[in-house]
Amino acid sequence: MKAELNRYVEKPWGYEKWIAVTDHYALKEIFFKKGQRCSFQYHNKKQEHIYILSGKLEVLEDNKNRELETHIYGPGEIIFNPATYRHRNTALEDTTIIEVSTPDLDDVVRIEDDYDR
């Protein structure tokens, strides 16, 4: 059965295409413009798996000891953001990712944001 795009959301750093949103999961394609970054954030309930389709991301993220580290991720690599772990993505190139998460899409706690959201 053919389905339609659930939602398209413009962001100051790029866009999100909400491909599927159910009671059990959400699936998004997310694009970051080179040099742009999302907010430094965490989620109380939401858990995310990120698959890098193209481009390169610099990710500031909590490690298992809740200490911040910076890693570079490229095509084919996977990032896991557990609930309550802090993270921020910065696009080193135009970057497209696929995000699969729990359906808690409004669960964003911004610690710092370049766009005063």
Backbone as CSV, one residue per row, in Angstrom:
resi,resn,N_x,N_y,N_z,CA_x,CA_y,CA_z,C_x,C_y,C_z
1,MET,0.849,-1.177,0.000,0.000,0.000,0.000,0.895,1.240,0.000
2,LYS,0.665,2.137,-0.904,1.430,3.371,-0.997,1.009,4.315,0.126
3,ALA,1.994,5.000,0.710,1.721,5.977,1.766,2.260,7.340,1.338
4,GLU,1.810,8.375,1.990,2.254,9.740,1.715,3.206,10.201,2.819
5,LEU,3.981,11.235,2.516,4.855,11.848,3.510,3.989,12.381,4.645
6,ASN,4.329,12.037,5.871,3.542,12.433,7.028,3.615,13.942,7.260
7,ARG,4.852,14.501,7.144,5.026,15.921,7.437,6.386,16.387,6.933
8,TYR,6.461,17.626,6.492,7.719,18.261,6.104,7.913,19.457,7.027
9,VAL,9.077,19.538,7.693,9.313,20.595,8.673,10.603,21.326,8.307
10,GLU,10.480,22.621,7.955,11.659,23.465,7.723,12.319,23.753,9.067
11,LYS,13.622,23.682,9.100,14.404,24.011,10.287,15.426,25.073,9.900
12,PRO,15.918,25.864,10.841,16.918,26.881,10.483,18.220,26.254,9.967
13,TRP,18.471,25.018,10.317,19.693,24.313,9.902,19.471,23.357,8.733
14,GLY,18.217,23.206,8.266,17.916,22.285,7.174,16.438,21.936,7.162
15,TYR,16.124,20.626,7.178,14.723,20.209,7.194,14.581,18.795,7.751
16,GLU,13.343,18.442,8.072,12.971,17.081,8.467,11.814,16.627,7.586
17,LYS,11.900,15.407,7.080,10.770,14.754,6.418,10.321,13.636,7.337
18,TRP,9.102,13.764,7.864,8.545,12.737,8.736,7.928,11.676,7.831
19,ILE,8.596,10.567,7.707,8.175,9.509,6.791,7.080,8.650,7.416
20,ALA,7.260,8.297,8.670,6.266,7.474,9.375,6.253,7.856,10.846
21,VAL,5.058,7.954,11.399,4.875,8.197,12.834,3.768,7.261,13.291
22,THR,4.115,6.333,14.186,3.134,5.393,14.713,3.165,5.444,16.240
23,ASP,2.365,4.618,16.866,2.380,4.529,18.329,3.654,3.873,18.845
24,HIS,4.425,3.239,17.957,5.604,2.472,18.369,6.928,3.064,17.916
25,TYR,6.939,3.817,16.816,8.188,4.369,16.294,7.904,5.569,15.404
26,ALA,8.981,6.321,15.132,8.943,7.411,14.155,10.157,7.257,13.249
27,LEU,9.964,7.570,11.967,11.029,7.480,10.975,11.112,8.815,10.245
28,LYS,12.322,9.407,10.227,12.513,10.702,9.586,13.745,10.672,8.683
29,GLU,13.684,11.451,7.607,14.885,11.831,6.865,15.188,13.251,7.311
30,ILE,16.434,13.497,7.705,16.816,14.808,8.212,18.026,15.308,7.417
31,PHE,17.962,16.576,7.003,19.047,17.188,6.240,19.624,18.365,7.019
32,PHE,20.960,18.394,7.125,21.684,19.506,7.744,22.517,20.208,6.683
33,LYS,22.394,21.542,6.597,23.240,22.325,5.709,24.647,22.419,6.297
34,LYS,25.653,22.362,5.423,27.045,22.466,5.849,27.236,23.681,6.755
35,GLY,27.925,23.473,7.876,28.217,24.554,8.812,27.122,24.839,9.820
36,GLN,25.970,24.196,9.684,24.850,24.430,10.601,24.800,23.333,11.666
37,ARG,24.150,23.650,12.768,24.020,22.654,13.834,22.669,22.779,14.515
38,CYS,22.235,21.660,15.066,20.985,21.653,15.831,21.290,22.136,17.244
39,SER,20.280,22.201,18.062,20.480,22.628,19.442,21.247,21.553,20.221
40,PHE,21.929,21.989,21.268,22.518,21.070,22.238,21.345,20.647,23.099
41,GLN,21.036,19.349,23.144,19.755,18.905,23.682,19.849,17.513,24.299
42,TYR,18.743,17.153,24.931,18.518,15.772,25.362,17.022,15.526,25.347
43,HIS,16.652,14.274,25.518,15.248,13.874,25.535,14.982,13.097,26.821
44,ASN,13.861,13.362,27.458,13.519,12.637,28.684,13.117,11.194,28.408
45,LYS,12.366,10.953,27.332,11.883,9.610,26.999,12.402,9.113,25.650
46,LYS,12.493,10.012,24.696,12.811,9.646,23.316,14.204,9.016,23.204
47,GLN,14.286,7.923,22.455,15.546,7.294,22.094,15.651,7.323,20.579
48,GLU,16.872,7.535,20.070,17.061,7.680,18.629,18.206,6.793,18.142
49,HIS,18.010,6.228,16.963,19.095,5.627,16.201,19.217,6.455,14.925
50,ILE,20.429,6.884,14.616,20.709,7.735,13.471,21.608,6.960,12.507
51,TYR,21.215,6.935,11.228,22.026,6.310,10.184,22.468,7.409,9.221
52,ILE,23.777,7.556,9.025,24.292,8.593,8.137,24.199,8.100,6.692
53,LEU,23.356,8.752,5.895,23.232,8.407,4.475,24.347,9.041,3.652
54,SER,24.581,10.341,3.866,25.614,11.049,3.115,26.100,12.228,3.941
55,GLY,27.319,12.672,3.650,27.886,13.810,4.346,28.693,13.391,5.558
56,LYS,28.909,14.368,6.439,29.742,14.128,7.617,29.240,14.996,8.769
57,LEU,29.040,14.382,9.924,28.590,15.096,11.122,29.662,15.061,12.203
58,GLU,29.828,16.202,12.863,30.584,16.247,14.107,29.540,16.209,15.212
59,VAL,29.654,15.236,16.113,28.636,15.054,17.147,29.273,15.208,18.521
60,LEU,28.762,16.178,19.277,29.097,16.330,20.685,28.090,15.482,21.432
61,GLU,28.573,14.497,22.214,27.639,13.548,22.835,28.191,13.007,24.144
62,ASP,27.270,12.650,25.020,27.649,11.988,26.267,28.151,10.586,25.971
63,ASN,29.225,10.185,26.671,29.650,8.788,26.605,28.943,8.013,27.712
64,LYS,29.316,6.757,27.909,28.647,5.916,28.914,28.783,6.463,30.326
65,ASN,29.834,7.267,30.573,30.046,7.870,31.891,29.428,9.257,32.010
66,ARG,28.636,9.647,31.001,27.983,10.960,30.945,28.998,12.095,30.869
67,GLU,30.129,11.830,30.207,31.128,12.859,29.930,31.021,13.203,28.452
68,LEU,31.110,14.495,28.135,30.979,14.915,26.740,32.225,14.565,25.934
69,GLU,31.995,14.023,24.741,33.049,13.710,23.785,32.579,14.179,22.415
70,THR,33.533,14.423,21.527,33.217,14.791,20.154,33.679,13.672,19.230
71,HIS,32.794,13.251,18.327,33.106,12.215,17.348,32.695,12.700,15.963
72,ILE,33.354,12.176,14.951,33.009,12.455,13.561,32.390,11.189,12.981
73,TYR,31.223,11.334,12.341,30.508,10.209,11.736,30.297,10.484,10.255
74,GLY,30.419,9.424,9.446,30.222,9.537,8.008,29.268,8.477,7.495
75,PRO,29.112,8.405,6.176,28.153,7.490,5.553,28.292,6.049,6.035
76,GLY,27.128,5.455,6.346,27.080,4.070,6.800,27.247,3.885,8.293
77,GLU,27.611,4.948,9.008,27.791,4.818,10.458,26.470,5.088,11.175
78,ILE,26.376,4.547,12.389,25.153,4.608,13.186,25.457,5.259,14.532
79,ILE,24.566,6.127,14.960,24.667,6.810,16.256,23.452,6.412,17.082
80,PHE,23.655,6.114,18.353,22.546,5.836,19.266,22.505,6.923,20.324
81,ASN,21.355,7.575,20.465,21.133,8.582,21.505,20.109,8.045,22.494
82,PRO,20.577,7.484,23.629,19.625,7.021,24.646,18.904,8.211,25.296
83,ALA,17.767,7.961,25.870,17.047,8.997,26.613,17.961,9.579,27.684
84,THR,17.876,10.867,27.874,18.589,11.703,28.848,20.052,11.974,28.491
85,TYR,20.577,11.388,27.428,21.961,11.657,27.016,22.000,12.915,26.146
86,ARG,22.917,13.824,26.459,23.049,15.083,25.732,23.730,14.849,24.375
87,HIS,23.324,15.657,23.382,23.940,15.540,22.064,23.688,16.796,21.229
88,ARG,24.588,17.021,20.258,24.450,18.122,19.295,25.172,17.720,18.016
89,ASN,24.477,17.874,16.880,25.032,17.546,15.569,25.427,18.819,14.842
90,THR,26.651,18.827,14.294,27.128,19.916,13.455,27.510,19.324,12.110
91,ALA,26.993,19.889,11.028,27.263,19.365,9.691,28.596,19.908,9.178
92,LEU,29.560,19.012,8.954,30.834,19.394,8.365,30.724,19.474,6.842
93,GLU,29.709,18.818,6.301,29.333,18.854,4.885,27.809,18.845,4.857
94,ASP,27.200,19.128,3.714,25.767,18.871,3.598,25.556,17.408,3.970
95,THR,24.649,17.147,4.894,24.510,15.800,5.455,23.052,15.380,5.511
96,THR,22.780,14.154,5.086,21.447,13.563,5.176,21.523,12.335,6.064
97,ILE,20.607,12.261,7.016,20.549,11.134,7.942,19.146,10.538,7.938
98,ILE,19.058,9.320,8.404,17.778,8.681,8.687,17.724,8.501,10.204
99,GLU,16.634,8.959,10.807,16.440,8.812,12.252,15.251,7.903,12.499
100,VAL,15.476,6.855,13.285,14.403,6.005,13.788,14.374,6.217,15.288
101,SER,13.201,6.525,15.817,13.114,6.837,17.238,11.812,6.335,17.825
102,THR,11.741,6.442,19.135,10.462,6.263,19.800,9.572,7.437,19.355
103,PRO,8.257,7.329,19.475,7.371,8.357,18.910,7.212,9.619,19.760
104,ASP,8.124,9.866,20.673,8.044,11.031,21.570,8.624,12.261,20.876
105,LEU,7.969,12.741,19.824,8.554,13.749,18.946,8.609,15.148,19.542
106,ASP,7.833,15.437,20.548,7.881,16.751,21.198,8.803,16.771,22.413
107,ASP,9.479,15.678,22.658,10.343,15.537,23.837,11.749,16.053,23.522
108,VAL,11.900,17.374,23.537,13.201,18.004,23.293,13.455,19.003,24.408
109,VAL,14.551,18.824,25.123,14.988,19.787,26.137,16.234,20.453,25.583
110,ARG,16.111,21.729,25.213,17.239,22.459,24.637,18.083,23.063,25.748
111,ILE,19.364,22.751,25.732,20.314,23.309,26.693,20.886,24.603,26.131
112,GLU,21.151,24.589,24.808,21.705,25.742,24.110,21.221,25.678,22.670
113,ASP,20.915,26.841,22.086,20.393,26.862,20.728,20.847,28.120,20.010
114,ASP,21.404,27.950,18.824,21.886,29.083,18.011,20.743,29.954,17.500
115,TYR,19.516,29.445,17.538,18.384,30.122,16.921,17.357,30.604,17.945
116,ASP,17.745,30.635,19.212,16.881,31.145,20.307,15.506,30.504,20.341
117,ARG,15.467,29.201,20.150,14.189,28.480,20.257,13.988,28.024,21.695
